[in-house]
Amino acid sequence: MATYYWVAGTGTWDAATTTHWATSSGGSGGAGVPTATDDVIFNSASSAAAYTVTIGTGALANNVTMGQPASGTLALAGTTGTLTVSGSWSNTNTINGFQGTITFNSSNPGNTINHNGTNYFGCQYVFNGTGSWTLLSNSACTNPLKSLLITQGSLYLNNFWLGGYTITSTTTNTRFIDFGTSGYIYWVCSNFTNLFCTWNFTNLTIAGTPKLTYFSSATGVGTNQLTFSNVSESNAFSLDFSGTTTTST
């Protein structure tokens, strides 16, 4: 396992471009490309001014730490890129315009995700590993996830909240979600055209006080847009719609 540092400001992070990777902070680029076992660091030596990193196809990392340039802000961009993170994630005041997919695929316990109160990602988040992740901050509703897909693994909300336009967990893989006492999963939409929340509770274990809620300027939820299957009393969700709370059993 190695540690790669981003250098030389604006550029593309993908499976092949070596230009912006160094093996020391502020070092020379061209050192290779991070793999799934390598840590990635963006810091004040990555650029002297504001810069943009475009996520391309096949970007990989173990642990990702995104700090700020010496002056200005780091921004993420890209519309169809893919980034797979095998460890933990931490970012500070990152401006995010990335609309591709970030997949967390760790097979290890103890990973964390910390956005430090900054804008959340406008991309698809996929949890698809047998490991575990603990949230260390809320997502920000000013820039919500495009979608949230939970296919396997353990997710600890840690009394924070996580959300997206669509929320899906329909596999029968082993999944565990601990909501804590006040954490919740939400979905956001200005209308209900693209608002879907679909869950299959087979092999899904729920802990804490589970709650699903939505934030929207519209009212009501279409009957074909909220689907729960194999729900039992032991994993019943509290559903919060426009201030009216019901329980799915």
C-alpha positions as CSV (number, residue, x, y, z in Angstrom):
1,M,0.0,0.0,0.0
2,A,1.3,3.5,-0.9
3,T,0.1,7.0,-0.4
4,Y,-0.5,9.3,-3.4
5,Y,-0.7,13.0,-3.2
6,W,-2.5,15.2,-5.8
7,V,-0.3,17.9,-7.2
8,A,-0.4,20.6,-9.9
9,G,-4.0,21.8,-9.6
10,T,-6.8,21.2,-12.1
11,G,-6.8,17.8,-13.8
12,T,-8.5,14.4,-14.3
13,W,-8.5,11.5,-11.8
14,D,-9.1,8.3,-13.7
15,A,-7.6,4.8,-14.2
16,A,-4.7,5.9,-16.4
17,T,-3.7,9.6,-16.0
18,T,-0.5,9.9,-13.9
19,T,0.1,13.7,-14.3
20,H,-1.2,14.8,-11.0
21,W,0.0,12.1,-8.7
22,A,3.1,12.3,-6.5
23,T,4.4,10.0,-3.8
24,S,5.1,12.9,-1.5
25,S,3.2,16.1,-0.5
26,G,4.0,18.7,-3.2
27,G,6.3,16.3,-5.0
28,S,6.7,15.7,-8.7
29,G,3.7,14.3,-10.7
30,G,3.8,11.3,-12.9
31,A,4.3,8.8,-10.0
32,G,1.6,6.4,-11.2
33,V,-2.1,6.0,-10.5
34,P,-3.6,5.0,-7.1
35,T,-5.0,1.5,-6.8
36,A,-7.7,0.2,-4.5
37,T,-5.0,-0.4,-1.8
38,D,-3.5,3.1,-1.9
39,D,-4.5,6.1,0.2
40,V,-5.1,9.4,-1.6
41,I,-4.5,12.9,-0.1
42,F,-5.5,16.3,-1.4
43,N,-3.9,19.1,0.7
44,S,-2.6,22.7,0.6
45,A,0.4,21.5,-1.5
46,S,-2.0,20.2,-4.2
47,S,-2.5,23.7,-5.6
48,A,-1.7,27.3,-4.7
49,A,-5.2,28.4,-5.8
50,A,-8.7,27.1,-6.4
51,Y,-8.8,24.1,-8.7
52,T,-11.1,21.4,-10.1
53,V,-10.6,17.6,-10.1
54,T,-12.7,15.8,-12.8
55,I,-13.5,12.2,-11.9
56,G,-13.2,10.1,-15.0
57,T,-13.6,6.3,-15.5
58,G,-12.1,3.8,-13.1
59,A,-10.7,6.0,-10.4
60,L,-9.6,3.9,-7.4
61,A,-8.5,4.6,-3.8
62,N,-8.4,3.1,-0.4
63,N,-8.7,6.0,2.1
64,V,-9.5,9.4,0.6
65,T,-8.7,12.7,2.4
66,M,-9.7,15.9,0.6
67,G,-8.2,19.1,2.2
68,Q,-8.1,22.6,0.7
69,P,-5.6,24.4,-1.6
70,A,-3.4,27.1,-0.2
71,S,-6.0,29.6,-1.3
72,G,-9.5,29.0,-2.6
73,T,-11.5,25.8,-2.8
74,L,-11.2,22.3,-4.3
75,A,-14.1,21.4,-6.6
76,L,-15.1,18.0,-7.9
77,A,-16.6,17.6,-11.4
78,G,-17.6,15.1,-14.0
79,T,-20.9,13.6,-15.2
80,T,-20.3,9.9,-15.9
81,G,-17.2,9.1,-14.0
82,T,-16.7,6.2,-11.5
83,L,-14.7,6.3,-8.2
84,T,-14.4,3.2,-6.0
85,V,-13.3,3.8,-2.4
86,S,-12.1,0.7,-0.5
87,G,-11.7,2.5,2.9
88,S,-12.8,5.8,4.5
89,W,-13.7,9.2,3.1
90,S,-13.1,12.7,4.6
91,N,-13.5,16.1,2.9
92,T,-13.5,19.7,4.1
93,N,-15.1,22.5,2.1
94,T,-15.3,20.7,-1.2
95,I,-17.5,22.2,-3.9
96,N,-19.1,19.2,-5.6
97,G,-20.5,19.1,-9.1
98,F,-19.6,15.4,-9.6
99,Q,-22.6,13.5,-11.0
100,G,-21.1,10.0,-11.6
101,T,-20.9,7.1,-9.1
102,I,-19.0,6.7,-5.9
103,T,-18.9,3.1,-4.7
104,F,-17.8,2.0,-1.2
105,N,-16.8,-1.6,-1.5
106,S,-14.7,-2.3,1.6
107,S,-14.7,-5.8,3.1
108,N,-13.3,-4.4,6.4
109,P,-15.1,-3.0,9.5
110,G,-14.5,0.5,10.9
111,N,-14.6,2.7,7.8
112,T,-15.9,6.3,8.2
113,I,-17.5,8.9,6.0
114,N,-17.1,12.6,7.0
115,H,-18.2,15.5,5.0
116,N,-17.5,17.9,7.8
117,G,-20.8,19.8,7.3
118,T,-20.1,20.7,3.7
119,N,-22.2,20.2,0.6
120,Y,-23.0,16.5,-0.1
121,F,-22.4,14.8,-3.4
122,G,-24.8,15.2,-6.4
123,C,-23.8,11.7,-7.5
124,Q,-24.9,8.1,-6.9
125,Y,-23.6,6.6,-3.7
126,V,-23.4,2.8,-3.7
127,F,-22.6,0.7,-0.6
128,N,-21.5,-2.6,-2.0
129,G,-19.0,-4.3,0.3
130,T,-19.2,-6.7,3.3
131,G,-17.5,-4.1,5.5
132,S,-19.0,-1.3,7.6
133,W,-19.2,2.5,7.4
134,T,-20.1,5.0,10.1
135,L,-21.3,8.5,9.3
136,L,-19.4,11.3,11.1
137,S,-21.5,14.2,9.8
138,N,-24.8,15.0,8.1
139,S,-25.3,15.3,4.4
140,A,-26.3,18.8,3.2
141,C,-29.7,19.3,1.6
142,T,-28.3,22.1,-0.6
143,N,-26.7,19.5,-2.9
144,P,-28.3,16.1,-2.2
145,L,-27.3,12.7,-3.6
146,K,-28.7,11.8,-6.9
147,S,-29.4,8.4,-5.5
148,L,-28.5,6.1,-2.7
149,L,-28.1,2.3,-3.3
150,I,-27.4,-0.1,-0.5
151,T,-26.6,-3.6,-1.8
152,Q,-24.7,-5.1,1.1
153,G,-22.6,-4.3,4.2
154,S,-23.3,-2.5,7.5
155,L,-24.1,1.2,7.7
156,Y,-24.1,3.1,11.0
157,L,-25.9,6.5,10.7
158,N,-24.6,7.5,14.1
159,N,-27.6,9.8,14.7
160,F,-26.8,11.7,11.4
161,W,-28.8,11.7,8.2
162,L,-28.2,10.4,4.7
163,G,-30.3,10.9,1.6
164,G,-30.9,11.1,-2.1
165,Y,-33.5,11.5,-4.9
166,T,-34.0,7.7,-5.0
167,I,-33.3,5.3,-2.2
168,T,-33.0,1.6,-3.1
169,S,-32.1,-1.5,-1.2
170,T,-33.6,-4.4,-3.1
171,T,-31.0,-7.2,-3.0
172,T,-31.2,-10.1,-0.6
173,N,-27.6,-9.8,0.4
174,T,-26.9,-9.4,4.1
175,R,-27.4,-5.8,5.1
176,F,-27.4,-4.0,8.4
177,I,-28.5,-0.4,9.1
178,D,-28.2,1.2,12.5
179,F,-30.2,4.4,12.7
180,G,-29.2,5.3,16.3
181,T,-31.8,7.2,18.2
182,S,-32.2,10.2,15.8
183,G,-30.6,9.3,12.5
184,Y,-32.7,9.0,9.4
185,I,-32.7,8.4,5.7
186,Y,-34.4,11.0,3.5
187,W,-35.1,11.6,-0.1
188,V,-35.4,15.0,-1.8
189,C,-37.4,16.2,-4.8
190,S,-39.2,19.3,-6.0
191,N,-41.9,17.0,-7.5
192,F,-42.5,13.2,-7.4
193,T,-41.6,12.3,-11.0
194,N,-38.2,10.9,-9.9
195,L,-39.0,10.1,-6.3
196,F,-38.7,6.4,-5.6
197,C,-38.0,4.5,-2.3
198,T,-37.8,0.7,-2.8
199,W,-36.7,-1.7,0.0
200,N,-36.6,-5.5,0.3
201,F,-36.2,-6.5,3.9
202,T,-35.0,-10.0,3.3
203,N,-31.7,-10.3,5.1
204,L,-31.9,-6.7,6.1
205,T,-31.4,-6.0,9.8
206,I,-32.5,-2.7,11.3
207,A,-31.3,-1.3,14.6
208,G,-32.0,1.8,16.5
209,T,-35.1,4.0,15.7
210,P,-35.6,3.7,11.9
211,K,-37.1,6.6,10.1
212,L,-37.6,7.6,6.4
213,T,-38.6,11.1,5.6
214,Y,-38.7,13.4,2.6
215,F,-38.1,17.1,1.9
216,S,-40.1,18.5,-1.0
217,S,-42.1,21.5,-2.3
218,A,-44.7,19.0,-3.6
219,T,-47.3,17.2,-1.5
220,G,-48.2,13.6,-1.3
221,V,-46.4,10.5,-2.4
222,G,-47.4,8.4,-5.5
223,T,-48.5,4.9,-4.6
224,N,-46.0,3.3,-7.1
225,Q,-43.1,5.3,-5.6
226,L,-42.8,3.8,-2.1
227,T,-42.4,0.0,-2.0
228,F,-41.5,-2.1,1.0
229,S,-41.4,-5.9,0.8
230,N,-41.0,-8.6,3.6
231,V,-41.3,-6.0,6.4
232,S,-41.8,-7.3,9.9
233,E,-42.8,-5.6,13.2
234,S,-39.1,-5.9,14.3
235,N,-37.9,-3.7,11.5
236,A,-40.8,-1.4,10.9
237,F,-40.0,2.1,9.6
238,S,-41.5,5.3,10.8
239,L,-42.6,7.2,7.6
240,D,-42.8,10.9,7.8
241,F,-44.9,12.6,5.0
242,S,-45.5,16.3,5.2
243,G,-45.7,16.2,9.0
244,T,-47.9,13.1,9.1
245,T,-46.3,10.1,10.6
246,T,-47.4,6.5,9.9
247,T,-45.8,3.2,10.4
248,S,-45.2,0.5,7.8
249,T,-45.6,-3.1,9.2
